[in-house]
Amino acid sequence: MSADRYGARVKNNKHRVLFLSHGGGPLPLLGDEGHSEMVATLRVITARIKKPSAVIVISAHWEEIIPTVTSASNPSLIYDYYGFPEESYDIQYPCPGEPLLATQVHQLLNSAGIDARLDERRGFDHGLFVPLKIMYPEADIPCIQLSLVKRLDPAEHISIGKAIAGIKHDELLIIGSGFSFHNLRAFFAPVTNETRIMNESFEQWLIDTCSNTSIDEDERTRKLVNWEQAPYARYCHPREEHLLPLHVCYGVTQTACNEYYELSILNKKSSVYLW
């Protein structure tokens, strides 16, 4: 695990924004060795940033026709994974919701010309409760989730981020919970020199795209919108739902990240970005 800092060369952002690679289902909470670097990285980040007053999570595990925001006061948990040990379905993370924040997100999206809706019934999926149970185990921070849009249009998700950038809420943390590498078949296949090169080539492109301060923001946007042109993009993301939370994060910040972290998750090179 390593971290590079560019904080002195980028403008301050109003909110802390984090794109994290959240690993495989509940495994990070079960002591799985393939997630030890991920757990350590999230704890390092938690120690580096001020404890937030509220958290918005854009999870790879929720897609809707239009952007949708959880608005319940006390959402339940959704154990949206299969075939894991019995204790995986007993995990608890009783953090409260934040209806007023949800309403503000909804209004900002509508004001930007983006149709959106509130959902009082949906709970929190593991894209929220797995990383947050590592970062803030006390479960005392109000949280809401914002869905992806089923079209999986990268430009649309950058626009969603831009729309919510104006949220008025002190000490807010916005998390894009996805995975910089997400080829499920590859996780269970032997690592070869060829697959290692494909994984690492895409990761290097992604790190450069998100952290290189010599790239202007029009170019950075173009690269993220056209991410399929990156080396081995479709090997690393046969379907892009785990990458698009990063696009929302970039839409919020519209600048190079302050820090990035390189790590191994399930024997695949992965990355985390902090603004």
Phi and psi restraints in degrees (value plus and minus 20) as a CYANA .aco file:
   2 SER   PHI    -161.6  -121.6
   2 SER   PSI     142.0   182.0
   3 ALA   PHI    -160.0  -120.0
   3 ALA   PSI     117.1   157.1
   4 ASP   PHI    -137.6   -97.6
   4 ASP   PSI     118.6   158.6
   5 ARG   PHI    -134.9   -94.9
   5 ARG   PSI     113.3   153.3
   6 TYR   PHI    -145.3  -105.3
   6 TYR   PSI      -1.4    38.6
   7 GLY   PHI     -78.2   -38.2
   7 GLY   PSI     -52.5   -12.5
   8 ALA   PHI     -90.4   -50.4
   8 ALA   PSI     -34.0     6.0
   9 ARG   PHI    -133.5   -93.5
   9 ARG   PSI     -11.7    28.3
  10 VAL   PHI    -146.4  -106.4
  10 VAL   PSI     136.8   176.8
  11 LYS   PHI     -91.1   -51.1
  11 LYS   PSI     134.1   174.1
  12 ASN   PHI     -89.0   -49.0
  12 ASN   PSI     119.2   159.2
  13 ASN   PHI    -120.8   -80.8
  13 ASN   PSI     131.1   171.1
  14 LYS   PHI     -85.6   -45.6
  14 LYS   PSI     -58.7   -18.7
  15 HIS   PHI    -139.9   -99.9
  15 HIS   PSI     132.3   172.3
  16 ARG   PHI     -92.9   -52.9
  16 ARG   PSI     115.3   155.3
  17 VAL   PHI    -151.5  -111.5
  17 VAL   PSI     115.1   155.1
  18 LEU   PHI    -158.3  -118.3
  18 LEU   PSI     104.0   144.0
  19 PHE   PHI    -121.7   -81.7
  19 PHE   PSI     103.5   143.5
  20 LEU   PHI    -142.7  -102.7
  20 LEU   PSI     131.2   171.2
  21 SER   PHI    -112.8   -72.8
  21 SER   PSI      93.5   133.5
  22 HIS   PHI    -113.2   -73.2
  22 HIS   PSI     -16.6    23.4
  23 GLY   PHI      59.5    99.5
  23 GLY   PSI    -187.2  -147.2
  24 GLY   PHI    -117.1   -77.1
  24 GLY   PSI      86.5   126.5
  25 GLY   PHI      30.2    70.2
  25 GLY   PSI    -153.8  -113.8
  26 PRO   PHI    -107.4   -67.4
  26 PRO   PSI     -17.4    22.6
  27 LEU   PHI     -75.5   -35.5
  27 LEU   PSI     -56.1   -16.1
  28 PRO   PHI     -80.0   -40.0
  28 PRO   PSI     -43.8    -3.8
  29 LEU   PHI    -111.6   -71.6
  29 LEU   PSI     -23.3    16.7
  30 LEU   PHI    -129.1   -89.1
  30 LEU   PSI      -6.1    33.9
  31 GLY   PHI      55.7    95.7
  31 GLY   PSI       0.0    40.0
  32 ASP   PHI     -86.1   -46.1
  32 ASP   PSI     109.0   149.0
  33 GLU   PHI     -82.4   -42.4
  33 GLU   PSI     -52.0   -12.0
  34 GLY   PHI     -89.1   -49.1
  34 GLY   PSI     -26.1    13.9
  35 HIS   PHI    -136.0   -96.0
  35 HIS   PSI      -9.1    30.9
  36 SER   PHI     -84.7   -44.7
  36 SER   PSI     -58.4   -18.4
  37 GLU   PHI     -89.4   -49.4
  37 GLU   PSI     -55.9   -15.9
  38 MET   PHI     -83.1   -43.1
  38 MET   PSI     -68.1   -28.1
  39 VAL   PHI     -79.8   -39.8
  39 VAL   PSI     -64.4   -24.4
  40 ALA   PHI     -83.9   -43.9
  40 ALA   PSI     -60.5   -20.5
  41 THR   PHI     -83.9   -43.9
  41 THR   PSI     -64.7   -24.7
  42 LEU   PHI     -83.6   -43.6
  42 LEU   PSI     -55.3   -15.3
  43 ARG   PHI     -91.2   -51.2
  43 ARG   PSI     -55.1   -15.1
  44 VAL   PHI     -82.2   -42.2
  44 VAL   PSI     -66.0   -26.0
  45 ILE   PHI     -83.7   -43.7
  45 ILE   PSI     -62.4   -22.4
  46 THR   PHI     -77.5   -37.5
  46 THR   PSI     -59.6   -19.6
  47 ALA   PHI     -91.4   -51.4
  47 ALA   PSI     -42.8    -2.8
  48 ARG   PHI    -106.7   -66.7
  48 ARG   PSI     -44.1    -4.1
  49 ILE   PHI    -132.6   -92.6
  49 ILE   PSI     136.6   176.6
  50 LYS   PHI     -89.8   -49.8
  50 LYS   PSI     122.5   162.5
  51 LYS   PHI     -79.8   -39.8
  51 LYS   PSI     106.7   146.7
  52 PRO   PHI     -95.1   -55.1
  52 PRO   PSI     138.3   178.3
  53 SER   PHI    -107.4   -67.4
  53 SER   PSI     -40.2    -0.2
  54 ALA   PHI    -180.8  -140.8
  54 ALA   PSI     138.6   178.6
  55 VAL   PHI    -151.9  -111.9
  55 VAL   PSI     113.8   153.8
  56 ILE   PHI    -129.1   -89.1
  56 ILE   PSI     107.6   147.6
  57 VAL   PHI    -136.2   -96.2
  57 VAL   PSI     105.9   145.9
  58 ILE   PHI    -119.5   -79.5
  58 ILE   PSI      86.5   126.5
  59 SER   PHI    -119.0   -79.0
  59 SER   PSI     119.3   159.3
  60 ALA   PHI     -84.9   -44.9
  60 ALA   PSI     -33.0     7.0
  61 HIS   PHI    -120.4   -80.4
  61 HIS   PSI      -0.4    39.6
  62 TRP   PHI    -161.7  -121.7
  62 TRP   PSI      96.7   136.7
  63 GLU   PHI    -145.9  -105.9
  63 GLU   PSI     117.9   157.9
  64 GLU   PHI    -155.8  -115.8
  64 GLU   PSI     147.4   187.4
  65 ILE   PHI     -84.4   -44.4
  65 ILE   PSI     -58.0   -18.0
  66 ILE   PHI    -149.6  -109.6
  66 ILE   PSI     138.6   178.6
  67 PRO   PHI     -76.0   -36.0
  67 PRO   PSI     111.8   151.8
  68 THR   PHI    -149.7  -109.7
  68 THR   PSI     122.1   162.1
  69 VAL   PHI    -143.2  -103.2
  69 VAL   PSI     112.0   152.0
  70 THR   PHI     -89.5   -49.5
  70 THR   PSI     115.3   155.3
  71 SER   PHI    -150.5  -110.5
  71 SER   PSI      -8.3    31.7
  72 ALA   PHI     -94.0   -54.0
  72 ALA   PSI     133.0   173.0
  73 SER   PHI     -95.7   -55.7
  73 SER   PSI     -52.9   -12.9
  74 ASN   PHI    -160.2  -120.2
  74 ASN   PSI      56.0    96.0
  75 PRO   PHI     -85.3   -45.3
  75 PRO   PSI     127.6   167.6
  76 SER   PHI    -100.7   -60.7
  76 SER   PSI     157.5   197.5
  77 LEU   PHI    -121.2   -81.2
  77 LEU   PSI     125.4   165.4
  78 ILE   PHI    -129.8   -89.8
  78 ILE   PSI      95.0   135.0
  79 TYR   PHI    -108.2   -68.2
  79 TYR   PSI      56.9    96.9
  80 ASP   PHI    -110.4   -70.4
  80 ASP   PSI      35.2    75.2
  81 TYR   PHI    -168.7  -128.7
  81 TYR   PSI     141.5   181.5
  82 TYR   PHI    -156.4  -116.4
  82 TYR   PSI     124.9   164.9
  83 GLY   PHI      60.7   100.7
  83 GLY   PSI      -1.7    38.3
  84 PHE   PHI    -119.9   -79.9
  84 PHE   PSI     147.9   187.9
  85 PRO   PHI     -77.3   -37.3
  85 PRO   PSI     135.4   175.4
  86 GLU   PHI     -75.5   -35.5
  86 GLU   PSI     -55.6   -15.6
  87 GLU   PHI     -86.1   -46.1
  87 GLU   PSI     -36.4     3.6
  88 SER   PHI     -83.3   -43.3
  88 SER   PSI     -44.5    -4.5
  89 TYR   PHI    -119.6   -79.6
  89 TYR   PSI     -12.7    27.3
  90 ASP   PHI    -131.0   -91.0
  90 ASP   PSI     -17.7    22.3
  91 ILE   PHI     -81.3   -41.3
  91 ILE   PSI     117.0   157.0
  92 GLN   PHI    -140.8  -100.8
  92 GLN   PSI     122.0   162.0
  93 TYR   PHI    -170.3  -130.3
  93 TYR   PSI      62.3   102.3
  94 PRO   PHI    -104.2   -64.2
  94 PRO   PSI      26.3    66.3
  95 CYS   PHI     -91.5   -51.5
  95 CYS   PSI     130.3   170.3
  96 PRO   PHI     -97.7   -57.7
  96 PRO   PSI     140.1   180.1
  97 GLY   PHI    -103.0   -63.0
  97 GLY   PSI    -196.3  -156.3
  98 GLU   PHI    -165.3  -125.3
  98 GLU   PSI      61.2   101.2
  99 PRO   PHI     -77.2   -37.2
  99 PRO   PSI     -56.7   -16.7
 100 LEU   PHI     -86.6   -46.6
 100 LEU   PSI     -59.9   -19.9
 101 LEU   PHI     -85.4   -45.4
 101 LEU   PSI     -61.2   -21.2
 102 ALA   PHI     -79.3   -39.3
 102 ALA   PSI     -63.1   -23.1
 103 THR   PHI     -83.0   -43.0
 103 THR   PSI     -59.5   -19.5
 104 GLN   PHI     -85.5   -45.5
 104 GLN   PSI     -62.2   -22.2
 105 VAL   PHI     -80.6   -40.6
 105 VAL   PSI     -65.2   -25.2
 106 HIS   PHI     -78.2   -38.2
 106 HIS   PSI     -65.7   -25.7
 107 GLN   PHI     -85.8   -45.8
 107 GLN   PSI     -59.4   -19.4
 108 LEU   PHI     -84.0   -44.0
 108 LEU   PSI     -61.0   -21.0
 109 LEU   PHI     -83.3   -43.3
 109 LEU   PSI     -66.4   -26.4
 110 ASN   PHI     -82.5   -42.5
 110 ASN   PSI     -59.7   -19.7
 111 SER   PHI     -84.6   -44.6
 111 SER   PSI     -46.9    -6.9
 112 ALA   PHI    -106.5   -66.5
 112 ALA   PSI     -13.6    26.4
 113 GLY   PHI      62.1   102.1
 113 GLY   PSI      -2.9    37.1
 114 ILE   PHI    -126.2   -86.2
 114 ILE   PSI      93.2   133.2
 115 ASP   PHI     -80.8   -40.8
 115 ASP   PSI     114.0   154.0
 116 ALA   PHI    -168.8  -128.8
 116 ALA   PSI     148.3   188.3
 117 ARG   PHI    -167.3  -127.3
 117 ARG   PSI     141.3   181.3
 118 LEU   PHI    -118.7   -78.7
 118 LEU   PSI     128.0   168.0
 119 ASP   PHI    -150.6  -110.6
 119 ASP   PSI      89.5   129.5
 120 GLU   PHI    -102.6   -62.6
 120 GLU   PSI     -29.9    10.1
 121 ARG   PHI    -123.1   -83.1
 121 ARG   PSI     -48.4    -8.4
 122 ARG   PHI     -91.5   -51.5
 122 ARG   PSI     121.8   161.8
 123 GLY   PHI    -112.9   -72.9
 123 GLY   PSI    -186.7  -146.7
 124 PHE   PHI    -118.3   -78.3
 124 PHE   PSI     108.4   148.4
 125 ASP   PHI    -108.1   -68.1
 125 ASP   PSI     158.8   198.8
 126 HIS   PHI     -91.8   -51.8
 126 HIS   PSI     -33.3     6.7
 127 GLY   PHI     -84.1   -44.1
 127 GLY   PSI     -41.9    -1.9
 128 LEU   PHI    -116.6   -76.6
 128 LEU   PSI     -75.7   -35.7
 129 PHE   PHI     -95.8   -55.8
 129 PHE   PSI     -42.9    -2.9
 130 VAL   PHI     -90.0   -50.0
 130 VAL   PSI     -76.7   -36.7
 131 PRO   PHI     -85.5   -45.5
 131 PRO   PSI     -55.7   -15.7
 132 LEU   PHI     -92.9   -52.9
 132 LEU   PSI     -48.0    -8.0
 133 LYS   PHI     -87.6   -47.6
 133 LYS   PSI     -48.0    -8.0
 134 ILE   PHI     -96.2   -56.2
 134 ILE   PSI     -65.1   -25.1
 135 MET   PHI     -98.2   -58.2
 135 MET   PSI     -64.4   -24.4
 136 TYR   PHI    -154.1  -114.1
 136 TYR   PSI      53.4    93.4
 137 PRO   PHI     -83.2   -43.2
 137 PRO   PSI     -38.0     2.0
 138 GLU   PHI     -88.8   -48.8
 138 GLU   PSI     -36.5     3.5
 139 ALA   PHI      35.5    75.5
 139 ALA   PSI      18.3    58.3
 140 ASP   PHI    -129.1   -89.1
 140 ASP   PSI      -8.5    31.5
 141 ILE   PHI    -126.6   -86.6
 141 ILE   PSI     105.7   145.7
 142 PRO   PHI     -81.5   -41.5
 142 PRO   PSI     119.7   159.7
 143 CYS   PHI    -153.6  -113.6
 143 CYS   PSI     129.7   169.7
 144 ILE   PHI    -154.1  -114.1
 144 ILE   PSI     138.7   178.7
 145 GLN   PHI    -135.6   -95.6
 145 GLN   PSI     126.8   166.8
 146 LEU   PHI    -141.7  -101.7
 146 LEU   PSI     109.4   149.4
 147 SER   PHI     -98.2   -58.2
 147 SER   PSI     140.6   180.6
 148 LEU   PHI     -97.7   -57.7
 148 LEU   PSI     151.6   191.6
 149 VAL   PHI    -129.4   -89.4
 149 VAL   PSI     112.9   152.9
 150 LYS   PHI     -78.5   -38.5
 150 LYS   PSI     -43.2    -3.2
 151 ARG   PHI     -85.0   -45.0
 151 ARG   PSI     -41.8    -1.8
 152 LEU   PHI      34.8    74.8
 152 LEU   PSI      20.9    60.9
 153 ASP   PHI    -105.5   -65.5
 153 ASP   PSI      97.8   137.8
 154 PRO   PHI     -81.8   -41.8
 154 PRO   PSI     -59.7   -19.7
 155 ALA   PHI     -84.1   -44.1
 155 ALA   PSI     -57.8   -17.8
 156 GLU   PHI     -82.6   -42.6
 156 GLU   PSI     -57.9   -17.9
 157 HIS   PHI     -95.1   -55.1
 157 HIS   PSI     -50.1   -10.1
 158 ILE   PHI     -84.7   -44.7
 158 ILE   PSI     -60.5   -20.5
 159 SER   PHI     -84.4   -44.4
 159 SER   PSI     -56.5   -16.5
 160 ILE   PHI     -81.4   -41.4
 160 ILE   PSI     -64.2   -24.2
 161 GLY   PHI     -80.8   -40.8
 161 GLY   PSI     -63.3   -23.3
 162 LYS   PHI     -80.8   -40.8
 162 LYS   PSI     -58.5   -18.5
 163 ALA   PHI     -85.8   -45.8
 163 ALA   PSI     -56.0   -16.0
 164 ILE   PHI    -112.5   -72.5
 164 ILE   PSI     -19.6    20.4
 165 ALA   PHI     -82.4   -42.4
 165 ALA   PSI     -44.8    -4.8
 166 GLY   PHI    -107.7   -67.7
 166 GLY   PSI      -5.8    34.2
 167 ILE   PHI     -75.9   -35.9
 167 ILE   PSI     114.2   154.2
 168 LYS   PHI    -118.8   -78.8
 168 LYS   PSI      80.2   120.2
 169 HIS   PHI    -184.7  -144.7
 169 HIS   PSI      92.1   132.1
 170 ASP   PHI     -84.9   -44.9
 170 ASP   PSI     122.4   162.4
 171 GLU   PHI      37.5    77.5
 171 GLU   PSI      21.1    61.1
 172 LEU   PHI    -104.6   -64.6
 172 LEU   PSI     120.5   160.5
 173 LEU   PHI    -135.5   -95.5
 173 LEU   PSI     105.0   145.0
 174 ILE   PHI    -127.8   -87.8
 174 ILE   PSI     103.0   143.0
 175 ILE   PHI    -136.5   -96.5
 175 ILE   PSI     106.5   146.5
 176 GLY   PHI    -114.2   -74.2
 176 GLY   PSI      90.5   130.5
 177 SER   PHI    -123.1   -83.1
 177 SER   PSI      80.2   120.2
 178 GLY   PHI    -161.9  -121.9
 178 GLY   PSI    -153.4  -113.4
 179 PHE   PHI    -186.6  -146.6
 179 PHE   PSI     105.9   145.9
 180 SER   PHI     -91.3   -51.3
 180 SER   PSI     -37.7     2.3
 181 PHE   PHI    -149.2  -109.2
 181 PHE   PSI     106.3   146.3
 182 HIS   PHI    -169.0  -129.0
 182 HIS   PSI      56.3    96.3
 183 ASN   PHI    -139.8   -99.8
 183 ASN   PSI      78.1   118.1
 184 LEU   PHI     -79.5   -39.5
 184 LEU   PSI     -59.9   -19.9
 185 ARG   PHI     -82.9   -42.9
 185 ARG   PSI     -58.2   -18.2
 186 ALA   PHI     -86.9   -46.9
 186 ALA   PSI     -50.4   -10.4
 187 PHE   PHI     -81.5   -41.5
 187 PHE   PSI     -47.8    -7.8
 188 PHE   PHI    -126.4   -86.4
 188 PHE   PSI     -13.0    27.0
 189 ALA   PHI    -123.4   -83.4
 189 ALA   PSI     134.7   174.7
 190 PRO   PHI     -80.3   -40.3
 190 PRO   PSI     122.2   162.2
 191 VAL   PHI     -98.3   -58.3
 191 VAL   PSI     104.8   144.8
 192 THR   PHI    -134.5   -94.5
 192 THR   PSI     149.2   189.2
 193 ASN   PHI     -80.4   -40.4
 193 ASN   PSI     -58.4   -18.4
 194 GLU   PHI     -84.9   -44.9
 194 GLU   PSI     -67.1   -27.1
 195 THR   PHI     -88.9   -48.9
 195 THR   PSI     -53.4   -13.4
 196 ARG   PHI     -83.1   -43.1
 196 ARG   PSI     -64.2   -24.2
 197 ILE   PHI     -83.0   -43.0
 197 ILE   PSI     -61.3   -21.3
 198 MET   PHI     -83.4   -43.4
 198 MET   PSI     -65.8   -25.8
 199 ASN   PHI     -79.6   -39.6
 199 ASN   PSI     -70.6   -30.6
 200 GLU   PHI     -90.4   -50.4
 200 GLU   PSI     -52.2   -12.2
 201 SER   PHI     -86.4   -46.4
 201 SER   PSI     -64.0   -24.0
 202 PHE   PHI     -86.0   -46.0
 202 PHE   PSI     -62.0   -22.0
 203 GLU   PHI     -80.2   -40.2
 203 GLU   PSI     -61.4   -21.4
 204 GLN   PHI     -84.7   -44.7
 204 GLN   PSI     -59.0   -19.0
 205 TRP   PHI     -82.2   -42.2
 205 TRP   PSI     -63.4   -23.4
 206 LEU   PHI     -87.2   -47.2
 206 LEU   PSI     -63.2   -23.2
 207 ILE   PHI     -80.9   -40.9
 207 ILE   PSI     -65.5   -25.5
 208 ASP   PHI     -84.0   -44.0
 208 ASP   PSI     -63.6   -23.6
 209 THR   PHI     -80.4   -40.4
 209 THR   PSI     -60.4   -20.4
 210 CYS   PHI    -106.8   -66.8
 210 CYS   PSI     -40.7    -0.7
 211 SER   PHI    -137.8   -97.8
 211 SER   PSI     -36.1     3.9
 212 ASN   PHI     -95.1   -55.1
 212 ASN   PSI      91.1   131.1
 213 THR   PHI     -97.3   -57.3
 213 THR   PSI     -27.1    12.9
 214 SER   PHI    -103.9   -63.9
 214 SER   PSI     -28.8    11.2
 215 ILE   PHI    -106.3   -66.3
 215 ILE   PSI     108.1   148.1
 216 ASP   PHI     -97.5   -57.5
 216 ASP   PSI     146.8   186.8
 217 GLU   PHI     -92.2   -52.2
 217 GLU   PSI     -47.3    -7.3
 218 ASP   PHI     -83.7   -43.7
 218 ASP   PSI     -61.5   -21.5
 219 GLU   PHI     -90.5   -50.5
 219 GLU   PSI     -60.8   -20.8
 220 ARG   PHI     -82.1   -42.1
 220 ARG   PSI     -62.4   -22.4
 221 THR   PHI     -81.4   -41.4
 221 THR   PSI     -65.7   -25.7
 222 ARG   PHI     -78.3   -38.3
 222 ARG   PSI     -64.0   -24.0
 223 LYS   PHI     -83.4   -43.4
 223 LYS   PSI     -62.3   -22.3
 224 LEU   PHI     -89.8   -49.8
 224 LEU   PSI     -58.8   -18.8
 225 VAL   PHI     -83.5   -43.5
 225 VAL   PSI     -58.2   -18.2
 226 ASN   PHI    -121.2   -81.2
 226 ASN   PSI      18.8    58.8
 227 TRP   PHI     -79.3   -39.3
 227 TRP   PSI     -45.2    -5.2
 228 GLU   PHI     -83.2   -43.2
 228 GLU   PSI     -37.6     2.4
 229 GLN   PHI    -102.4   -62.4
 229 GLN   PSI     -26.1    13.9
 230 ALA   PHI     -88.6   -48.6
 230 ALA   PSI     137.2   177.2
 231 PRO   PHI     -78.1   -38.1
 231 PRO   PSI     104.0   144.0
 232 TYR   PHI      37.9    77.9
 232 TYR   PSI      13.9    53.9
 233 ALA   PHI     -79.5   -39.5
 233 ALA   PSI     -65.7   -25.7
 234 ARG   PHI     -98.6   -58.6
 234 ARG   PSI     -36.3     3.7
 235 TYR   PHI     -90.3   -50.3
 235 TYR   PSI     -64.1   -24.1
 236 CYS   PHI     -96.2   -56.2
 236 CYS   PSI     -48.1    -8.1
 237 HIS   PHI    -158.8  -118.8
 237 HIS   PSI      60.4   100.4
 238 PRO   PHI     -77.0   -37.0
 238 PRO   PSI     -51.5   -11.5
 239 ARG   PHI    -154.5  -114.5
 239 ARG   PSI     118.8   158.8
 240 GLU   PHI    -114.0   -74.0
 240 GLU   PSI      -8.0    32.0
 241 GLU   PHI     -83.2   -43.2
 241 GLU   PSI     -45.7    -5.7
 242 HIS   PHI    -104.8   -64.8
 242 HIS   PSI     -30.1     9.9
 243 LEU   PHI    -113.5   -73.5
 243 LEU   PSI     -53.2   -13.2
 244 LEU   PHI     -86.0   -46.0
 244 LEU   PSI     -44.7    -4.7
 245 PRO   PHI     -77.5   -37.5
 245 PRO   PSI     -47.6    -7.6
 246 LEU   PHI     -85.4   -45.4
 246 LEU   PSI     -57.6   -17.6
 247 HIS   PHI     -85.4   -45.4
 247 HIS   PSI     -57.8   -17.8
 248 VAL   PHI     -84.2   -44.2
 248 VAL   PSI     -64.0   -24.0
 249 CYS   PHI     -78.1   -38.1
 249 CYS   PSI     -64.5   -24.5
 250 TYR   PHI     -85.0   -45.0
 250 TYR   PSI     -58.2   -18.2
 251 GLY   PHI     -79.4   -39.4
 251 GLY   PSI     -56.8   -16.8
 252 VAL   PHI     -85.8   -45.8
 252 VAL   PSI     -62.3   -22.3
 253 THR   PHI    -114.2   -74.2
 253 THR   PSI     -61.7   -21.7
 254 GLN   PHI      33.2    73.2
 254 GLN   PSI      22.6    62.6
 255 THR   PHI    -178.6  -138.6
 255 THR   PSI     149.8   189.8
 256 ALA   PHI     -83.8   -43.8
 256 ALA   PSI     128.3   168.3
 257 CYS   PHI     -85.6   -45.6
 257 CYS   PSI     136.8   176.8
 258 ASN   PHI     -98.7   -58.7
 258 ASN   PSI     -56.8   -16.8
 259 GLU   PHI    -164.7  -124.7
 259 GLU   PSI     129.5   169.5
 260 TYR   PHI    -153.1  -113.1
 260 TYR   PSI     133.5   173.5
 261 TYR   PHI    -145.4  -105.4
 261 TYR   PSI     109.4   149.4
 262 GLU   PHI    -121.8   -81.8
 262 GLU   PSI     113.9   153.9
 263 LEU   PHI    -173.2  -133.2
 263 LEU   PSI     148.6   188.6
 264 SER   PHI    -128.1   -88.1
 264 SER   PSI     110.3   150.3
 265 ILE   PHI    -148.8  -108.8
 265 ILE   PSI     102.8   142.8
 266 LEU   PHI      32.0    72.0
 266 LEU   PSI      21.4    61.4
 267 ASN   PHI      46.3    86.3
 267 ASN   PSI       0.0    40.0
 268 LYS   PHI    -139.9   -99.9
 268 LYS   PSI     117.7   157.7
 269 LYS   PHI     -87.0   -47.0
 269 LYS   PSI     111.4   151.4
 270 SER   PHI    -158.6  -118.6
 270 SER   PSI     152.5   192.5
 271 SER   PHI    -169.0  -129.0
 271 SER   PSI     138.6   178.6
 272 VAL   PHI    -154.9  -114.9
 272 VAL   PSI     121.9   161.9
 273 TYR   PHI    -149.6  -109.6
 273 TYR   PSI     113.5   153.5
 274 LEU   PHI    -144.8  -104.8
 274 LEU   PSI     109.3   149.3
